[in-house]
Amino acid sequence: MKKSELTVQIMLGGPSKRMGTDKALVTLGGKTLLERAVDTWKDYGCGVQLSVGAPERKDLAPEGTMAVADIYPDRGPLAGLHAGLRACTTSWMLLVGVNFPFLTPAQADVLCDAIGGADACVYTVNGVPQPLFGLYRKRCMSFAETMMLNGDYDIRNLLNWANTVYIPLEGAAAFHSVDTPEDLEKAQNLV
């Protein structure tokens, strides 16, 4: 697949209970996680959109970046994926969690090269799928909607519905997630 056929969607996350404050706005290396994510992905594919969850968070989107609110509120990342696929104008969407500041376009290139005719492509870290950094075909929107209407809100289960390619990694530092103050402190040491 061609990168010109995909939109990048940065997932801003929900209430950030474990962080104690909005994790998209915490500072790492002089920039917020949101600023770092937009800077990293702004030139990848056809552009960046932000999954903001609730409509009242749309003002977090920097100028020139589309904010996408969930159509099905309070259903977690699966709702963000669904709304993003519905909003994007491309055939593919690269999902990137704002809390993964060390992921790079080179790692996204691997997903693009590996997906072939599949519906989704994600890494596994020590055997665990990483759906918040994945490439999804537009038709995954219908899988997500069916799941939510049936009361299943776990984005990992979408990978079972879809024809998914898994790329195994062992102990990948790039997937260091910033979800707690302790995670942020560790990440500061890596910047």
TINURO-888404 format. One record per residue: residue in one letter; x, y, z of N, C-alpha, C, CB in turn. Coordinates in steps of 0.2 Angstrom, whole numbers, plus 5000, padded with zeros to 4 digits. Each point is the difference from the previous one (the first is absolute). Last residue first. Glycine has a CB too. Example, Ala and Ser with C-alpha at 12.3 -4.5 7.8 and 13.67 -1.06 7.14 Angstrom:
BEGIN
   resn   n.xx   n.yy   n.zz   ca.xx   ca.yy   ca.zz   c.xx   c.yy   c.zz   cb.xx   cb.yy   cb.zz
      S   5064   4989   5035    5004    5006    5001   4996   5005   5003    5006    4997    4990
      A   4996   4975   5010    4996    5006    5000   5004   5006   5000    4991    4994    5006
END
This chain:
BEGIN
   resn   n.xx   n.yy   n.zz   ca.xx   ca.yy   ca.zz   c.xx   c.yy   c.zz   cb.xx   cb.yy   cb.zz
      V   5073   5053   5134    5000    5006    4995   5007   5003   5000    4988    5002    5002
      L   5006   4981   5014    5001    4997    4993   5001   5005   4995    4994    4990    5003
      N   5000   5014   5020    5007    4998    5000   5002   4997   4993    4999    4997    5012
      Q   4979   5010   4992    5004    5006    5000   5008   4998   5000    4991    5006    5007
      A   4992   4978   4995    5000    5002    4993   5005   5006   5000    4988    4996    4997
      K   5007   4995   5024    5004    4995    4996   5001   5003   4993    4996    4990    5006
      E   4989   5022   5007    5007    5000    5003   5005   4996   4996    4995    5003    5011
      L   4982   4995   4984    5002    5006    4997   5007   5001   5003    4989    5005    4999
      D   5000   4977   5009    5001    4999    4993   5004   5006   4997    4990    4992    4999
      E   5001   5010   5023    5006    4996    5000   5003   4998   4992    4996    4995    5011
      P   4983   5016   4993    5006    5005    5001   5006   4996   5000    4993    5007    5007
      T   4989   4982   4978    5000    5002    5007   5006   5005   5001    4995    4989    5004
      D   5000   5002   4975    4994    5000    5002   4999   5002   5008    4998    4991    4992
      V   5018   5005   4985    5000    5005    5005   4993   5001   5002    5010    5006    4995
      S   5006   4973   4992    4993    5004    5001   5001   5005   5006    4993    4990    4994
      H   5024   4996   4988    4999    5002    5007   4995   5005   5000    5012    4999    5002
      F   4996   4989   4978    4993    4999    5003   5000   5002   5007    4998    4991    4992
      A   5022   5008   4996    4996    5005    4997   4993   5000   5002    5007    4999    4990
      A   5010   4985   5017    5000    5006    5004   4996   5006   4997    5011    4997    5003
      A   4987   4975   4995    5001    5006    4996   4999   5006   5005    4996    4994    4990
      G   5005   4980   5012    5003    5005    5005   5001   5007   4996    5005    4991    5007
      E   4990   4991   4976    5001    4998    5007   5003   5006   5004    5003    4988    4996
      L   4980   5007   4982    5005    5003    5002   5002   4998   5007    4997    5010    4994
      P   4986   4983   4982    5003    4999    5007   5006   5004   5002    4996    4989    4999
      I   4982   5014   4985    5007    5000    4999   5003   5000   5007    4999    5007    4990
      Y   4976   4986   4996    5004    5002    5006   5007   5000   4999    4991    4995    5007
      V   4984   5007   4979    5007    4998    5000   5004   5003   5006    5000    5001    4987
      T   4972   4993   5007    5006    5005    5003   5007   4996   4999    4991    5005    5008
      N   4981   4996   4985    5006    4996    4998   5006   5005   5002    4993    4994    4990
      A   4985   5009   5025    5003    5001    4994   5005   4995   4998    4998    5012    5002
      W   4990   4986   5018    4995    5000    4995   5003   5002   4993    4992    5004    5008
      N   5022   4995   5011    4997    4993    4999   4995   5000   4994    5003    4997    5012
      L   5006   5023   4996    5006    4997    4997   4998   4993   4998    5008    5007    5006
      L   4978   5007   5008    4999    5001    4993   5005   4996   4996    4996    5012    5003
      N   5005   4988   5020    4996    4995    4997   4999   5001   4993    4994    4999    5011
      R   5018   5016   5003    5004    4994    4998   4996   4995   4997    5007    5003    5009
      I   4983   5017   4999    5003    5001    4994   5004   4994   4998    5000    5012    5002
      D   4979   4989   5014    5007    4999    5000   5003   5000   4993    4998    4993    5011
      Y   4978   5009   4997    5004    5006    4999   5007   5000   5000    4991    5005    5005
      D   4983   4982   4993    5008    4998    5000   5003   5006   4998    4998    4988    4997
      G   4978   5010   5002    5002    5001    5007   5008   4998   5001    4988    4998    5004
      N   4997   5003   4976    5000    4993    5003   5003   5001   5007    5000    4994    4989
      L   5001   5024   4996    4993    4999    5001   4998   4993   5004    4999    5006    4989
      M   5024   4999   5006    4997    5005    5005   4993   4999   5001    5009    5008    4997
      M   5002   4979   4986    5002    4998    5006   4997   5005   5006    5011    4996    4995
      T   4985   5009   4982    4996    4994    5002   5002   4998   5007    5000    4996    4988
      E   5012   5022   5003    4993    5002    5001   4996   4994   5003    5001    5009    4991
      A   5021   4987   5001    5000    5004    5007   4993   5002   5002    5011    5005    4997
      F   4993   4985   4982    5001    4995    5005   4999   5003   5007    5008    4994    4992
      S   4991   5020   4989    4993    4996    5001   5002   4994   5005    4996    5002    4988
      M   5022   5012   5006    4995    5004    5003   4994   4996   5002    5004    5010    4994
      C   5015   4982   4993    4999    4998    5007   4995   5005   5004    5012    4997    4999
      R   4994   5006   4978    4994    4995    5001   5000   4998   5007    5000    4996    4988
      K   5018   5018   5003    4993    5004    5001   4995   4995   5002    5003    5009    4992
      R   5022   4984   5014    4996    5001    4994   4993   5003   5002    5006    4991    4994
      Y   5017   5010   5021    4994    4998    4999   4997   5002   4993    4998    5000    5013
      L   5026   4998   5004    4997    5002    4994   4994   4997   4998    5011    5002    4996
      G   5002   5004   5029    4998    4996    4995   4998   5003   4993    4997    4992    5009
      F   5008   5011   5018    5005    5002    4994   4999   4995   4995    5008    5005    5008
      L   4979   4992   5010    5000    5008    5000   5006   5002   4996    4994    5000    5011
      P   5001   4977   4993    4996    5002    4996   5000   5008   5000    4993    4990    5002
      Q   5023   4989   5004    5000    5007    5002   4995   5004   4995    5012    4999    5004
      P   4992   4973   5007    4999    5005    4994   4999   5007   5003    4994    4991    4994
      V   5021   4989   5016    4994    5004    5002   4999   5005   4994    5002    4999    5013
      G   5018   4986   4989    4994    4996    4999   4993   5004   5001    5007    4990    5003
      N   5015   5020   4999    5000    4994    5005   4993   4996   4999    5008    5006    5008
      V   4988   5013   4979    5006    5001    5005   5000   4995   5005    5000    5012    4998
      T   4989   4993   4976    4999    4997    5006   5007   5001   5004    4991    4991    4995
      Y   4996   5023   4984    5006    4997    5003   4998   4996   5006    5007    5009    4996
      V   4977   4996   4982    5002    5003    5006   5007   4996   5002    4988    5003    5004
      C   4991   5001   4976    5007    4998    5001   5003   5003   5006    5002    4999    4988
      A   4973   4996   4996    5004    5003    5005   5007   4997   5001    4989    5002    5006
      D   4996   4991   4977    4996    5006    5002   5004   5004   5005    4990    4993    4998
      A   5021   4992   4981    4997    4999    5006   4996   5007   5002    5009    4992    5004
      G   5006   5002   4977    4993    5001    4999   4996   4999   5006    5002    4995    4989
      G   5023   5013   5013    4997    4997    4994   4993   5001   4999    5009    4991    5002
      I   5008   5015   5017    4993    4999    5000   4997   4996   4994    4999    5011    5007
      A   5025   4997   4998    4998    4994    5002   4992   4998   4999    5009    5000    5008
      D   5003   5022   4988    5003    4995    4996   4997   4993   5001    5010    5006    5000
      C   4983   5012   5014    4998    5001    4993   5003   4995   4995    4999    5012    5003
      L   5008   4988   5020    4993    4998    5000   4998   5000   4992    4998    5004    5012
      V   5023   5004   4992    5000    4993    5001   4993   4997   4999    5011    5000    5007
      D   4992   5023   4994    5002    4998    4994   5000   4992   5000    5007    5010    4998
      A   4991   5002   5022    4993    5000    4996   5002   4997   4993    4995    5010    5007
      Q   5023   4993   5007    4996    4994    5003   4993   5000   4996    5006    5001    5011
      A   5008   5017   4984    5003    4994    4998   4997   4994   5002    5011    5006    5000
      P   4982   5016   5008    4998    4998    4993   5003   4994   4997    4998    5012    4999
      T   5001   4989   5028    5003    5004    4994   4997   4998   4994    5010    5001    5006
      L   4988   4999   5024    4998    4996    4993   5002   5005   4995    4991    4993    5005
      F   5010   5012   5019    5006    4998    4996   4999   4996   4994    5005    5000    5011
      P   4978   5010   5005    5004    5005    4997   5006   4998   4996    4996    5007    5009
      F   4980   4984   5000    5005    4997    4998   5005   5005   4996    4993    4989    4999
      N   4985   5016   5010    5004    4998    5006   5006   4996   4998    4990    5001    5007
      V   4993   5007   4978    5004    5006    5002   5005   4998   5006    4990    5007    4996
      G   5001   4975   4985    4998    5003    5007   5005   5005   5002    4995    4989    5003
      V   4997   5003   4972    5006    5001    5004   4997   5003   5007    5008    5002    4989
      L   4983   4986   4985    4998    5002    5007   5007   5000   5004    4989    4995    4999
      L   5004   5006   4974    5006    4998    5005   4998   5003   5006    5009    5000    4991
      M   4976   4994   4986    5001    5004    5006   5005   4997   5004    4989    5005    5000
      W   5000   4994   4973    5003    4997    5006   5001   5005   5005    5006    4992    4993
      S   4983   5013   4986    4999    4993    5001   5003   4996   5006    4999    5000    4988
      T   4994   5027   5011    5005    4996    4996   4997   4992   5002    5010    5009    5001
      T   4981   5012   5008    4998    5000    4993   5005   4995   4996    4996    5011    5001
      C   4994   4991   5026    5006    5001    4996   4998   4999   4993    5008    4996    5009
      A   4977   5002   5010    5001    5007    4998   5006   5000   4995    4997    5003    5011
      R   4995   4976   4998    4995    5003    4997   5001   5007   4997    4993    4994    5008
      L   5023   4994   5005    4999    4997    4993   4995   5003   4996    5004    4990    5005
      G   4999   5018   5017    5005    5002    4996   5000   4997   4993    5007    5001    5010
      A   4978   4992   5007    4998    5007    4998   5006   5002   4995    4994    5003    5011
      H   5009   4976   4998    4994    5000    4996   4999   5007   4997    4995    4991    5007
      L   5022   5006   5009    5002    4997    4994   4994   5001   4995    5008    4992    5006
      G   4988   5015   5016    5004    5004    4996   5003   4998   4993    5004    5004    5011
      A   4983   4982   5004    4996    5005    4997   5004   5005   4996    4992    4998    5010
      L   5020   4985   5001    4996    4997    4994   4995   5006   4997    5001    4988    5006
      P   5012   5016   5014    5003    5001    4994   4997   4997   4994    5010    5000    5007
      G   4974   5005   5014    5007    4999    4999   5003   5001   4993    4999    4993    5010
      R   4978   5011   4999    5001    4993    4998   5007   4999   4998    4989    4999    4996
      D   4997   5022   5010    5002    4995    5006   5001   4993   4998    4994    5008    5007
      P   4992   5006   4974    5005    5002    5006   5001   4995   5005    4995    5011    4998
      Y   5000   4989   4975    4998    4996    5006   5004   5002   5006    4996    4990    4992
      I   5009   5022   4990    4993    4999    4998   4997   4996   5006    5002    5001    4987
      D   5021   5014   5015    4997    4993    5000   4993   5001   4998    5008    4996    5008
      A   5009   5023   4984    4997    4998    5006   4997   4993   4999    4998    5012    5003
      V   5023   5003   4985    4994    4995    4999   4997   4998   5007    5006    4996    4988
      A   5010   5025   4999    4998    4996    5006   4994   4996   4999    5005    5009    5007
      M   5016   5002   4976    4993    4999    5002   4999   4996   5006    4998    5000    4988
      T   5021   5019   5004    4999    4993    5002   4993   4998   5002    5012    4999    5004
      G   4997   5023   4991    5001    4996    4994   5000   4993   5001    5007    5009    4997
      E   4997   5005   5025    4997    5003    4993   5002   4995   4994    5001    5012    5005
      P   4998   4976   5018    5004    5005    4998   4997   5003   4993    5010    4996    5006
      A   4976   4991   5014    5003    4999    4993   5004   5006   4998    4991    4992    4997
      L   4995   5006   5023    5007    4998    5001   5004   4999   4993    4996    4994    5011
      D   4980   5012   4993    5005    5005    5000   5007   4998   5001    4990    5007    5004
      K   4991   4978   4996    5002    5001    4994   5005   5006   5000    4989    4996    4995
      R   4999   4993   5023    5007    5000    5000   5003   5002   4993    5000    4991    5009
      E   4976   5006   4997    5003    5006    5003   5008   5000   5000    4989    5000    5008
      P   4998   4981   4983    5000    5006    4996   5003   5007   5003    4990    4995    4995
      A   5018   4979   5012    4994    5005    5001   5001   5006   4996    4998    4995    5011
      G   5019   4989   4982    4995    4997    5004   4994   5004   5001    5009    4995    5007
      V   5011   5008   4979    4999    5004    5006   4996   4997   5005    5002    5010    4994
      S   5014   4985   4983    4994    4997    5004   5000   5003   5007    5001    4989    4993
      L   5011   5022   4984    5000    4998    5007   4993   4997   5002    5009    5009    5002
      Q   5007   4993   4973    4994    5002    5004   5000   4997   5007    4993    5000    4989
      V   5024   5006   4988    4999    4997    5007   4993   5003   5002    5012    5000    5003
      G   5001   4994   4971    4998    5005    5005   4998   4996   5007    4997    5008    4991
      C   5010   4981   4989    4996    5005    4997   4998   5006   5005    4996    4992    4992
      G   5026   4991   5011    4994    4999    4997   4996   5006   4997    4999    4991    5008
      Y   5019   5016   5009    4999    4993    4998   4993   4998   4997    5008    4997    5009
      D   5002   5024   5001    5002    4999    4993   4999   4993   4998    5008    5009    5001
      K   4987   4998   5022    4997    5004    4995   5001   5000   4993    5001    5007    5009
      W   5007   4980   5012    4996    4997    4995   4997   5005   4995    4997    4992    5008
      T   5018   5014   5011    5002    4994    4997   4997   4997   4994    5003    4997    5012
      D   4990   5023   5000    5006    5001    4997   5003   4994   4997    5002    5008    5008
      V   4978   4989   5005    4999    5004    4994   5006   5002   4996    4990    5005    5006
      A   5013   4984   5015    4997    4996    4995   4998   5003   4994    4995    4994    5009
      R   5014   5019   5009    5005    4995    4997   4997   4996   4995    5006    5000    5011
      E   4980   5015   5000    5004    5003    4996   5006   4996   4996    4998    5010    5007
      L   4988   4981   5010    4996    5001    4994   5004   5004   4995    4990    5001    5007
      L   5019   4994   5014    4999    4994    4996   4997   5001   4994    5000    4993    5010
      T   5012   5028   4999    4995    4996    5003   5000   4993   4996    4993    5010    5004
      K   5030   5004   4999    4994    5000    4996   4994   4996   5004    5007    5002    4989
      G   5016   5000   5019    4998    5007    4998   4994   5000   4996    5012    5002    5001
      G   4996   4977   5008    5005    5003    4996   4999   5007   4997    5003    4988    4998
      L   4977   5002   5012    5005    4995    4999   5005   5004   4996    4993    4989    5001
      T   4982   5017   5013    5006    5002    4996   5006   4994   5001    4997    5012    5002
      V   4974   4988   4998    5006    5000    5004   5006   5001   4996    4995    4992    5008
      L   4982   5006   4983    5003    5007    5002   5006   5000   5005    4988    5004    4998
      A   4999   4977   4994    5002    5003    4994   5003   5007   5001    4991    4994    4995
      K   5000   4993   5023    5006    4997    4998   5002   5004   4994    4999    4989    5006
      D   4985   5020   5014    5000    4998    4993   5007   4998   4997    4989    5007    4998
      T   5008   4989   5027    4999    5006    4996   5000   4998   4993    5005    5008    5008
      G   4998   4976   5009    4997    5005    5004   4999   5007   4997    5006    4994    5009
      M   5001   4982   4984    5005    5006    5000   4998   5005   5004    5003    4998    4988
      R   4983   4983   5010    5007    4998    5003   5005   5006   5000    4997    4988    4996
      K   4981   5015   4994    5000    5000    5007   5006   4998   5003    4989    4996    4998
      S   5003   5012   4979    5006    5000    5002   5000   4999   5008    5004    5007    4990
      P   4977   4993   4993    5001    5005    5005   5007   5000   5004    4988    4998    5001
      G   5011   4992   4974    4995    5002    5004   5001   5005   5006    4995    4989    4996
      G   5019   5008   4979    4998    4997    5006   4994   5003   5004    5012    4997    5001
      L   4999   5008   4977    5002    5004    5006   4998   4997   5006    4998    5010    4993
      M   5009   4982   4981    4995    4999    5005   5002   5003   5007    4998    4989    4995
      I   5007   5015   4977    5003    5000    5007   4995   4999   5005    5010    5007    4996
      Q   4992   4987   4977    4996    5002    5005   5003   5000   5007    4990    4997    4993
      V   5016   5004   4978    5002    4999    5007   4995   5002   5005    5012    5001    4996
      T   4985   4991   4978    4999    5005    5004   5003   4998   5007    4990    5005    4994
      L   5014   4985   4979    4998    5000    5007   5000   5006   5003    5005    4989    5000
      E   5002   5005   4977    4993    4998    5001   4998   4999   5007    5002    4994    4990
      S   5020   5013   5002    4995    5005    4998   4993   4998   5000    5009    5004    4992
      K   5009   4981   5013    4999    5004    5005   4995   5006   4998    5012    4997    5005
      K   4988   4979   4984    5003    5006    4999   4999   5004   5006    5000    5000    4987
      M   5000   4972   5010    4996    5006    5000   5004   5006   5000    4991    4994    5006
END
